[in-house]
Amino acid sequence: MLLVVLISVLGLGSANPALRATPTHSPDDPDFNLQFPEKFFFSTATASYQIEGAWNVSGKGENIWDRTTHEHPELVLDRSNGDVACDSYHKYKEDIQLARQLGTNMYRFSLSWSRLLPTGAIDKVNEDGVRYYNAVLDECKENGIEPLVTIFHWDLPQPLQDIGGLPSDAVVDYMVDYFDFAFKTFGSKVKYWVTLNEPYSMCNEAYGNGGKAPAIHAEGRGDYLCAHNVLRAHGRAYRLYQKKYKAQQGGKIGMSSYSDFFYPKDPNNPNDVVAAERWHQFQLGWFAHPVYSKDGDYPPIMRQHVDAASKSQGLARSRLPTFTEEEIKEIRGSADFFGLNYYRPQLVSALTPSDVQPPIGSKLGDAQVVLSFDPTWEKTIADWLVVVPDGFGQLFKWVQKEYGDIEIIITENGYPDGGELVDDGRVNYYRYHLLEVLKAIHHNKINIIGYTAWSLLDNYEWFYGYVHKFGLHHVDFNDPNRTRTPKKSAAFYKKLIATRKIPKDSEIDYTTPSPPSGSQCPSASLAATCLSALLAFCFRG
């Protein structure tokens, strides 16, 4: 997920609102009778730093989120950290049981690099970390759940940040060694791998606008270098797996790419139409084009714009690094499926002299675009997330147009609120986004093989701390036991999985649980407004 930068909220033109508005469907809409394929993967997701806790026990090393949240709590909305989080390090069996009770047949979780290799290097292996993830994988198998394992989900070991972090060429070899270690150690139990989670969000925010740990502000340089290195590492890891492990393990490797869908702010303005396509290439194409396109390398329009902007700055070389021919070949085709994370759309207009000008050297400046939201779009508790299911369907079409008929696994999609148990906003978000998935499969013949709800649990949402909740299950962060309670959205998802159809509200079997004994309110520290009647429950704002 990403922080919104340079969002314009004034002067919005009419941009085909009928296309972009949140749809209203009759319960009798025939598309609601469509079913998901028999072998479709229904998944939920978590990530190690966001749920595990146990930040400094059993040999785990320090990572960049440990360091940043401890030294700079002011960067986090509620000044919290993931030291304990959901305590899934100790409660993983319970969490996998929650996934089983939903009926899911896949569970996406991530490995903690610093729990396995405390210094980031393979010369020091933490055997307790190996034990822990083997236990998680074994528990998945015992419950009939296919693990979808993310190897790197943003928690870089601090010793590697100390030598420059992901923008440093020195880190590439360490990353490839880590990927190799994961394949060798766990590959007999894993058939679906994700090397990198949302490299766009990671590089754009961690080393660009400072929106994620280690909070480096180096937009237009650090982010481009980070992207270049993680793509090189991904390509090498894929070829390594094919050579050393594929024949014996038979796994598939992909990358989870984040993307909004970008509507032209004025669809009747050719400049806005071109700008929207250009920003698609700057966001999703930045990472997907080198891997999934027939030609490989960065999108040509991105190369053209960054090279020209760098030249206009008087730089001796482009800020966008250049792959060697060998690297282009190595990275091109280095995925067996397309992992796609979607949450929201944006509007794009071409930058004009009358607009507030983005910083020189920024990606928005390089691309010459302005981003905005339509004020009529449904808002959420998170300032960056609006609800427009149509964007999901449009994004599927864009991916198919650009990269062909590759298998797509939706590796994240979710809705934030304050943690309420009767989470109708989340239910409706899932309902209409999953309807877009069904329409894409049945009407547009797009090869979507799985859907992952973010998230199995309320968890630590990076610099939003514990303020924004995405979970199908409520977690009481005031309770040392971190009590889990299913929400209405969990009942919705369970019914959907059982029938392979989107349930009507009347078909959802859900009774609001009582709060845990001795707890007046199953939510945490910022604000509490108790709903005294039916819910007896307070939610965090």
C-alpha positions as CSV (number, residue, x, y, z in Angstrom):
1,M,0.0,0.0,0.0
2,L,1.2,3.5,-0.7
3,L,0.9,7.0,0.6
4,V,-0.8,9.5,-1.7
5,V,1.4,12.3,-2.9
6,L,0.4,15.4,-4.7
7,I,-3.3,14.5,-4.7
8,S,-5.4,17.2,-6.3
9,V,-8.8,17.6,-4.9
10,L,-9.9,20.8,-6.7
11,G,-10.9,21.5,-10.2
12,L,-12.0,18.0,-11.1
13,G,-13.6,17.7,-14.6
14,S,-16.3,15.3,-15.6
15,A,-14.5,12.1,-16.3
16,N,-17.3,9.7,-17.3
17,P,-18.6,9.2,-13.8
18,A,-21.0,6.5,-14.9
19,L,-18.0,4.4,-15.7
20,R,-16.1,5.1,-12.5
21,A,-18.8,5.3,-9.9
22,T,-19.3,2.5,-7.3
23,P,-21.8,0.2,-9.0
24,T,-25.2,-0.6,-7.6
25,H,-26.4,-4.0,-8.6
26,S,-29.7,-5.6,-8.1
27,P,-29.6,-8.8,-6.2
28,D,-31.3,-10.3,-9.3
29,D,-28.3,-9.3,-11.5
30,P,-27.5,-12.5,-13.4
31,D,-23.8,-12.0,-12.9
32,F,-24.3,-12.8,-9.2
33,N,-25.3,-16.3,-10.3
34,L,-21.8,-16.9,-11.9
35,Q,-19.6,-19.3,-10.1
36,F,-15.9,-19.5,-9.5
37,P,-14.1,-22.4,-11.2
38,E,-13.8,-25.7,-9.3
39,K,-10.0,-25.4,-9.0
40,F,-10.0,-21.7,-8.1
41,F,-7.7,-20.7,-5.1
42,F,-9.4,-18.8,-2.3
43,S,-6.8,-17.3,-0.1
44,T,-6.1,-14.9,2.7
45,A,-2.8,-13.1,3.4
46,T,-0.5,-11.9,6.1
47,A,3.1,-10.7,6.3
48,S,5.7,-11.5,8.9
49,Y,6.4,-8.1,10.4
50,Q,2.7,-7.3,10.5
51,I,1.6,-10.3,12.5
52,E,4.5,-12.4,14.0
53,G,5.8,-10.2,16.9
54,A,8.6,-11.9,18.8
55,W,10.9,-9.3,17.3
56,N,14.0,-10.1,19.4
57,V,13.6,-13.7,20.6
58,S,14.9,-17.1,19.5
59,G,17.8,-15.7,17.5
60,K,15.9,-13.3,15.3
61,G,18.0,-10.4,14.0
62,E,17.0,-6.7,13.7
63,N,15.3,-5.5,10.6
64,I,14.6,-2.1,9.2
65,W,11.1,-1.9,10.7
66,D,12.5,-2.8,14.1
67,R,15.0,0.0,13.9
68,T,12.8,2.6,12.3
69,T,9.8,2.2,14.6
70,H,12.0,2.1,17.7
71,E,14.1,5.1,16.8
72,H,11.4,7.2,15.1
73,P,8.0,6.3,16.6
74,E,6.8,9.7,15.4
75,L,6.6,8.3,11.9
76,V,3.8,5.9,12.9
77,L,0.3,7.3,13.2
78,D,-0.3,5.8,16.7
79,R,3.5,5.6,17.6
80,S,3.2,1.8,17.7
81,N,5.4,-1.0,16.4
82,G,5.3,-4.7,15.5
83,D,7.2,-5.9,18.5
84,V,4.3,-8.1,19.5
85,A,1.7,-7.4,16.7
86,C,-0.7,-10.3,16.5
87,D,1.8,-12.6,18.3
88,S,1.4,-15.1,15.4
89,Y,4.9,-16.4,16.2
90,H,3.2,-18.2,19.1
91,K,-0.3,-18.4,17.7
92,Y,0.3,-19.7,14.2
93,K,-1.7,-22.9,14.7
94,E,-4.7,-20.9,15.8
95,D,-4.3,-18.6,12.8
96,I,-4.1,-21.5,10.3
97,Q,-7.2,-22.9,12.0
98,L,-9.0,-19.7,11.3
99,A,-8.0,-20.0,7.6
100,R,-9.2,-23.6,7.6
101,Q,-12.5,-22.6,9.1
102,L,-13.1,-20.2,6.3
103,G,-12.6,-23.0,3.9
104,T,-9.7,-21.4,2.1
105,N,-7.4,-23.7,0.1
106,M,-4.5,-21.3,0.0
107,Y,-2.7,-19.1,2.6
108,R,-0.3,-16.4,1.7
109,F,2.3,-15.6,4.3
110,S,5.8,-14.3,4.3
111,L,9.2,-15.4,5.6
112,S,11.1,-13.0,7.8
113,W,14.6,-12.6,6.4
114,S,16.0,-11.5,9.7
115,R,14.4,-14.4,11.5
116,L,16.1,-16.9,9.2
117,L,19.4,-15.1,8.5
118,P,19.9,-12.6,11.4
119,T,22.7,-10.7,9.6
120,G,21.1,-11.0,6.2
121,A,23.9,-13.3,5.1
122,I,23.8,-17.1,4.7
123,D,26.9,-17.7,6.9
124,K,24.7,-17.4,10.0
125,V,21.4,-19.4,10.0
126,N,18.9,-19.2,12.8
127,E,17.7,-22.7,13.3
128,D,14.7,-21.6,15.3
129,G,13.5,-19.6,12.3
130,V,13.9,-22.7,10.1
131,R,11.9,-24.7,12.7
132,Y,9.2,-22.1,12.9
133,Y,8.5,-21.8,9.2
134,N,8.7,-25.6,8.8
135,A,6.0,-25.8,11.5
136,V,3.8,-23.3,9.7
137,L,4.2,-25.2,6.4
138,D,3.4,-28.5,8.1
139,E,0.3,-27.0,9.7
140,C,-0.9,-25.7,6.4
141,K,-0.5,-29.2,4.9
142,E,-2.3,-30.9,7.8
143,N,-5.2,-28.5,7.1
144,G,-5.3,-29.0,3.4
145,I,-4.1,-25.5,2.6
146,E,-1.7,-24.7,-0.2
147,P,1.0,-22.2,1.0
148,L,1.7,-19.2,-1.1
149,V,5.0,-18.1,0.3
150,T,6.4,-14.6,-0.1
151,I,10.1,-14.6,0.5
152,F,10.7,-10.9,0.9
153,H,7.9,-8.6,2.2
154,W,9.8,-5.3,3.0
155,D,11.6,-6.4,6.2
156,L,15.2,-6.0,5.1
157,P,17.8,-7.0,7.8
158,Q,19.2,-3.9,9.3
159,P,22.9,-5.0,8.7
160,L,22.1,-4.8,4.9
161,Q,20.6,-1.4,5.3
162,D,23.8,-0.4,7.0
163,I,25.7,-1.1,3.8
164,G,23.3,0.9,1.7
165,G,20.1,-1.0,1.5
166,L,18.3,-2.0,-1.6
167,P,19.6,0.9,-3.7
168,S,23.1,-0.6,-3.2
169,D,24.5,-3.1,-5.7
170,A,26.1,-4.9,-2.8
171,V,22.7,-6.1,-1.6
172,V,21.8,-8.0,-4.8
173,D,24.0,-10.9,-4.0
174,Y,22.7,-11.2,-0.5
175,M,19.2,-11.2,-1.8
176,V,19.9,-13.9,-4.3
177,D,21.6,-16.0,-1.6
178,Y,18.5,-15.5,0.6
179,F,16.2,-16.6,-2.2
180,D,18.4,-19.7,-2.8
181,F,18.3,-20.5,0.9
182,A,14.5,-20.3,1.0
183,F,14.2,-22.6,-2.1
184,K,16.7,-25.1,-0.7
185,T,15.3,-25.1,2.9
186,F,11.5,-25.0,2.2
187,G,11.1,-25.9,-1.4
188,S,9.9,-29.4,-0.9
189,K,6.8,-28.0,0.9
190,V,6.1,-25.0,-1.3
191,K,4.6,-25.0,-4.8
192,Y,3.9,-21.3,-5.1
193,W,6.5,-18.7,-4.4
194,V,6.4,-14.9,-4.5
195,T,9.9,-13.4,-4.5
196,L,8.9,-9.8,-3.9
197,N,5.8,-8.2,-2.5
198,E,4.9,-4.9,-4.1
199,P,8.3,-3.8,-5.2
200,Y,6.7,-0.5,-6.4
201,S,5.4,0.3,-3.0
202,M,8.6,-0.8,-1.4
203,C,11.0,1.2,-3.6
204,N,8.7,4.2,-4.1
205,E,8.2,4.7,-0.4
206,A,11.1,3.2,1.4
207,Y,13.7,4.9,-0.8
208,G,11.6,7.5,-2.6
209,N,9.1,9.5,-0.6
210,G,10.0,8.1,2.9
211,G,6.6,6.5,3.5
212,K,8.0,3.2,4.7
213,A,11.0,2.0,6.6
214,P,13.8,3.0,6.4
215,A,12.1,6.2,5.4
216,I,14.7,7.5,3.0
217,H,13.8,10.6,1.0
218,A,15.6,10.1,-2.4
219,E,12.8,10.2,-5.0
220,G,13.9,9.9,-8.5
221,R,17.2,8.3,-7.5
222,G,16.9,5.9,-4.6
223,D,13.6,4.4,-5.8
224,Y,15.0,3.8,-9.3
225,L,18.1,2.1,-8.0
226,C,16.1,0.0,-5.5
227,A,13.8,-1.2,-8.4
228,H,16.8,-2.0,-10.6
229,N,18.4,-4.1,-8.0
230,V,15.4,-6.1,-6.9
231,L,14.5,-6.8,-10.5
232,R,18.1,-8.1,-11.0
233,A,17.8,-10.3,-7.9
234,H,14.4,-11.6,-9.0
235,G,15.6,-12.6,-12.4
236,R,18.7,-14.3,-11.0
237,A,16.6,-16.2,-8.4
238,Y,14.1,-17.4,-11.1
239,R,16.9,-18.8,-13.3
240,L,18.6,-20.3,-10.2
241,Y,15.4,-22.1,-9.3
242,Q,14.9,-23.4,-12.8
243,K,18.4,-24.8,-12.8
244,K,18.7,-26.2,-9.3
245,Y,15.3,-27.0,-8.0
246,K,12.5,-27.0,-10.6
247,A,12.9,-30.6,-11.7
248,Q,12.7,-31.9,-8.2
249,Q,10.4,-29.4,-6.5
250,G,8.1,-28.5,-9.3
251,G,7.2,-25.1,-7.9
252,K,6.0,-21.9,-9.6
253,I,7.5,-18.4,-9.1
254,G,5.9,-15.1,-9.4
255,M,6.1,-11.5,-8.2
256,S,3.3,-9.6,-6.4
257,S,2.9,-6.3,-8.3
258,Y,0.8,-3.4,-6.8
259,S,-1.2,-1.3,-9.2
260,D,-4.1,1.2,-9.1
261,F,-6.2,1.6,-12.2
262,F,-5.7,5.0,-13.8
263,Y,-8.6,6.7,-15.5
264,P,-8.0,9.8,-17.6
265,K,-9.4,12.7,-15.7
266,D,-11.0,14.0,-18.8
267,P,-11.6,11.1,-21.2
268,N,-12.3,13.6,-24.0
269,N,-8.9,15.2,-23.6
270,P,-6.3,13.2,-25.7
271,N,-3.5,14.5,-23.4
272,D,-5.2,13.0,-20.3
273,V,-5.8,9.7,-22.1
274,V,-2.1,9.5,-23.1
275,A,-1.0,10.6,-19.6
276,A,-3.1,7.8,-17.9
277,E,-1.5,5.2,-20.1
278,R,1.9,6.7,-19.4
279,W,1.4,6.5,-15.6
280,H,0.3,2.9,-15.9
281,Q,3.7,2.2,-17.4
282,F,5.4,4.2,-14.7
283,Q,3.7,2.3,-11.9
284,L,2.8,-1.3,-13.0
285,G,4.9,-1.4,-16.1
286,W,8.0,-0.3,-14.2
287,F,8.2,-3.8,-12.7
288,A,6.0,-5.9,-14.9
289,H,7.4,-4.9,-18.3
290,P,10.9,-6.2,-17.6
291,V,9.4,-9.5,-16.4
292,Y,6.2,-10.2,-18.4
293,S,6.5,-8.3,-21.7
294,K,7.8,-9.9,-24.9
295,D,10.7,-7.4,-25.2
296,G,11.7,-7.1,-21.5
297,D,13.5,-4.0,-20.1
298,Y,11.8,-0.9,-18.8
299,P,8.8,0.4,-20.6
300,P,10.0,2.5,-23.6
301,I,7.9,5.5,-22.6
302,M,9.4,5.4,-19.1
303,R,13.0,5.2,-20.5
304,Q,12.2,8.1,-22.9
305,H,10.8,10.4,-20.2
306,V,13.3,9.7,-17.4
307,D,16.2,10.1,-19.9
308,A,14.9,13.4,-21.2
309,A,14.2,14.7,-17.7
310,S,17.7,13.7,-16.5
311,K,19.3,15.4,-19.5
312,S,17.3,18.6,-18.8
313,Q,18.7,18.6,-15.3
314,G,22.2,18.6,-16.7
315,L,23.0,15.1,-15.5
316,A,25.7,13.1,-17.1
317,R,23.5,10.0,-17.2
318,S,19.9,9.0,-16.8
319,R,18.6,8.5,-13.3
320,L,16.9,5.4,-14.6
321,P,19.6,2.7,-14.6
322,T,20.3,0.5,-17.6
323,F,20.2,-3.3,-17.7
324,T,22.8,-5.2,-19.6
325,E,21.6,-7.3,-22.5
326,E,22.3,-10.3,-20.4
327,E,20.2,-8.9,-17.5
328,I,17.3,-8.1,-19.9
329,K,17.3,-11.7,-21.1
330,E,17.6,-13.1,-17.6
331,I,14.7,-11.0,-16.2
332,R,12.4,-11.4,-19.2
333,G,10.0,-14.3,-18.7
334,S,11.2,-14.8,-15.1
335,A,7.7,-15.6,-13.7
336,D,5.2,-18.4,-14.0
337,F,2.2,-16.4,-12.8
338,F,1.3,-12.7,-12.4
339,G,0.6,-11.7,-8.8
340,L,-1.6,-8.6,-8.7
341,N,-2.5,-6.4,-5.7
342,Y,-5.3,-3.9,-6.2
343,Y,-7.0,-1.5,-3.8
344,R,-8.2,1.6,-5.6
345,P,-8.1,3.7,-8.8
346,Q,-6.9,7.3,-9.4
347,L,-7.5,9.9,-12.0
348,V,-4.6,11.1,-14.2
349,S,-4.2,14.3,-16.1
350,A,-1.4,15.6,-18.2
351,L,0.7,18.2,-16.3
352,T,0.2,21.7,-17.6
353,P,2.0,25.0,-16.7
354,S,-1.0,26.1,-14.5
355,D,-0.7,23.0,-12.3
356,V,1.3,22.9,-9.1
357,Q,4.6,21.6,-10.4
358,P,6.0,18.3,-8.9
359,P,9.6,18.4,-7.6
360,I,12.3,18.3,-10.2
361,G,13.6,14.7,-10.4
362,S,10.4,13.1,-9.0
363,K,8.6,10.4,-10.8
364,L,5.5,12.6,-11.3
365,G,7.8,15.2,-12.8
366,D,9.5,12.6,-14.9
367,A,6.1,11.3,-16.2
368,Q,4.6,14.8,-16.4
369,V,1.3,13.8,-14.8
370,V,-1.0,15.0,-12.0
371,L,-2.9,12.4,-9.8
372,S,-6.3,13.0,-8.2
373,F,-9.4,11.4,-6.8
374,D,-13.0,12.0,-8.0
375,P,-14.7,13.5,-5.0
376,T,-17.8,11.4,-5.7
377,W,-15.9,8.1,-5.1
378,E,-16.8,6.3,-1.9
379,K,-14.2,7.0,0.8
380,T,-12.9,4.9,3.6
381,I,-11.1,5.4,6.9
382,A,-7.8,5.5,5.0
383,D,-7.2,8.7,3.1
384,W,-5.5,6.8,0.3
385,L,-8.2,4.2,-0.4
386,V,-11.4,4.8,-2.3
387,V,-13.9,2.2,-3.4
388,V,-14.3,1.8,-7.1
389,P,-14.7,-1.9,-8.1
390,D,-14.8,-1.0,-11.8
391,G,-11.1,-0.2,-11.6
392,F,-10.4,-3.8,-10.7
393,G,-12.1,-5.1,-13.8
394,Q,-10.4,-2.5,-16.0
395,L,-7.0,-3.4,-14.5
396,F,-7.5,-7.1,-15.5
397,K,-8.1,-6.0,-19.1
398,W,-5.0,-3.8,-19.0
399,V,-2.8,-6.6,-17.8
400,Q,-4.2,-9.0,-20.4
401,K,-3.7,-6.5,-23.1
402,E,-0.1,-5.8,-22.1
403,Y,1.1,-9.3,-21.1
404,G,-1.2,-11.8,-22.7
405,D,-2.9,-14.8,-21.2
406,I,-0.6,-15.4,-18.2
407,E,-2.1,-16.9,-15.1
408,I,-3.1,-14.2,-12.6
409,I,-3.3,-14.7,-8.8
410,I,-4.8,-11.8,-7.0
411,T,-2.4,-11.7,-4.1
412,E,-4.0,-8.8,-2.2
413,N,-7.3,-6.9,-2.2
414,G,-9.0,-5.5,0.9
415,Y,-10.8,-2.7,2.8
416,P,-9.8,-0.7,5.8
417,D,-12.1,0.3,8.7
418,G,-11.9,0.9,12.4
419,G,-12.1,-2.7,13.4
420,E,-15.9,-3.2,13.8
421,L,-17.2,-6.7,13.9
422,V,-20.3,-6.0,11.7
423,D,-18.0,-4.7,8.9
424,D,-20.6,-4.1,6.1
425,G,-18.2,-1.8,4.3
426,R,-15.7,-4.6,3.9
427,V,-18.5,-7.1,2.9
428,N,-19.7,-4.8,0.2
429,Y,-16.1,-4.1,-1.0
430,Y,-15.5,-7.8,-1.3
431,R,-18.9,-8.4,-2.9
432,Y,-18.4,-6.0,-5.8
433,H,-14.7,-6.6,-6.3
434,L,-15.3,-10.3,-6.4
435,L,-18.1,-9.7,-8.9
436,E,-15.5,-8.0,-11.1
437,V,-13.3,-11.1,-10.8
438,L,-16.2,-13.3,-11.9
439,K,-17.0,-11.1,-14.8
440,A,-13.4,-11.1,-15.9
441,I,-13.2,-14.9,-15.8
442,H,-16.6,-15.6,-17.5
443,H,-17.1,-12.6,-19.8
444,N,-13.6,-11.5,-20.7
445,K,-11.8,-14.9,-20.5
446,I,-9.1,-13.6,-18.3
447,N,-7.0,-16.3,-16.7
448,I,-7.5,-15.5,-13.0
449,I,-6.8,-18.6,-10.9
450,G,-6.9,-17.3,-7.4
451,Y,-8.1,-14.5,-5.1
452,T,-6.4,-13.4,-1.8
453,A,-8.3,-11.3,0.7
454,W,-6.1,-8.9,2.7
455,S,-6.1,-9.8,5.5
456,L,-6.7,-12.9,7.6
457,L,-6.2,-10.7,10.7
458,D,-6.3,-7.1,11.8
459,N,-2.5,-6.4,12.0
460,Y,0.2,-3.8,12.0
461,E,-0.4,-1.6,9.0
462,W,3.1,-0.1,8.6
463,F,3.1,3.6,9.3
464,Y,-0.6,3.6,10.0
465,G,0.1,1.3,13.0
466,Y,-3.0,-0.3,14.5
467,V,-5.4,2.5,13.4
468,H,-6.5,0.9,10.1
469,K,-7.9,-2.6,10.2
470,F,-8.1,-4.9,7.2
471,G,-8.8,-8.2,8.9
472,L,-11.5,-10.8,8.4
473,H,-10.8,-11.5,12.1
474,H,-10.7,-8.8,14.8
475,V,-7.6,-8.9,17.0
476,D,-7.9,-7.4,20.5
477,F,-4.5,-5.6,20.8
478,N,-5.4,-4.6,24.4
479,D,-5.5,-8.3,25.4
480,P,-2.1,-10.0,26.0
481,N,-3.6,-13.1,24.5
482,R,-4.4,-11.1,21.3
483,T,-7.9,-12.7,21.1
484,R,-9.2,-13.3,17.6
485,T,-12.9,-12.8,16.8
486,P,-14.4,-13.5,13.4
487,K,-16.2,-10.5,11.7
488,K,-19.2,-10.5,9.4
489,S,-16.8,-10.4,6.4
490,A,-15.3,-13.8,7.6
491,A,-18.8,-15.3,7.4
492,F,-19.3,-13.7,4.0
493,Y,-16.1,-15.2,2.7
494,K,-16.8,-18.6,4.2
495,K,-20.2,-18.7,2.5
496,L,-18.7,-17.6,-0.8
497,I,-16.0,-20.3,-0.7
498,A,-18.6,-23.0,0.2
499,T,-20.9,-22.1,-2.7
500,R,-18.4,-20.6,-5.1
501,K,-21.0,-17.8,-5.6
502,I,-21.3,-14.4,-4.1
503,P,-23.8,-14.6,-1.3
504,K,-26.7,-12.3,-0.6
505,D,-26.6,-10.5,2.7
506,S,-29.5,-12.7,3.8
507,E,-27.4,-15.8,3.2
508,I,-24.6,-14.8,5.5
509,D,-24.7,-16.8,8.7
510,Y,-23.3,-14.4,11.3
511,T,-24.2,-13.6,14.9
512,T,-22.2,-10.9,16.6
513,P,-20.0,-12.4,19.4
514,S,-19.9,-10.9,22.8
515,P,-16.7,-9.1,23.8
516,P,-14.1,-11.2,25.6
517,S,-14.7,-11.6,29.3
518,G,-13.1,-8.9,31.3
519,S,-12.6,-6.7,28.3
520,Q,-14.9,-3.7,27.9
521,C,-13.7,-3.1,24.4
522,P,-11.8,-5.4,22.0
523,S,-9.8,-2.5,20.4
524,A,-6.8,-0.5,21.3
525,S,-5.5,2.8,22.2
526,L,-6.5,5.8,20.1
527,A,-10.2,6.2,20.5
528,A,-13.1,4.1,21.7
529,T,-16.8,4.6,21.1
530,C,-18.7,1.6,22.4
531,L,-21.8,0.5,20.6
532,S,-23.9,-0.4,23.7
533,A,-26.8,-2.2,22.1
534,L,-26.3,-5.1,19.7
535,L,-22.6,-5.0,19.3
536,A,-21.3,-4.0,22.8
537,F,-18.2,-3.3,20.9
538,C,-16.0,-0.3,20.2
539,F,-14.0,0.4,17.2
540,R,-10.8,2.4,16.6
541,G,-10.9,5.5,14.6
